[in-house]
């Protein structure tokens, strides 16, 4: 990935940074959807240079970078066009060569926690051909753990009533372009020793392709 652009969220007392990151990411996603190939893949990958992962929580930070194998790809994508409606709240650099000296490489990929009640409800809705909201509030038999150290037991409840379980992986809350439903996009970072070329999803993520860290 020879060229990049960096997008920085501008601090604003009236707008929550997390909300602004979601809006910014959503706009970039719109743009990537427009350039996807028949396999729904794109040549542009994303990274989060301020990404932090703790034992109980994670954070994506206030910056993201767009990487491409050549300058022409980023020029055609035209990030500023997709971010025009947010121009007062974000700063996007020009296209720059990736530094020759980098700290390493990373894979940013989508993680789908099995414990997410939203994900379980979506799967249930798909299996039973029903609306997401109806699935979220339908009574189903679920395994729950009443308290720490106790054994799981079956009980009848809706997915919306499931006890909250903390997931440390940082996420962005988005709205599906196809269904209009809101969902969480968890993003997992893995550091690797060497680079690996490849294509990315329309979220700029990949399970194998790397982006440089610097």
Secondary structure, DSSP 4 states (H G I P E B T S, - for coil): --EEEEEEEPP-TTS-HHHHHHHHHHHHHHHHHHH--TTS-BS-EEE-TT-EE-SS-EE--SEEEEEESSHHHHHHH-HHHHTGGGTTTEEE---EEPPSS-SEEEEEEEE--TT-HHHHHHHHHHHTT--HHHHHHSEEEEEEESSTTPPEEEEEEEGGGSPP----S-EEEEE-TTT--EEEEEEEEEEESS-----B-TTS--SS--EEE-
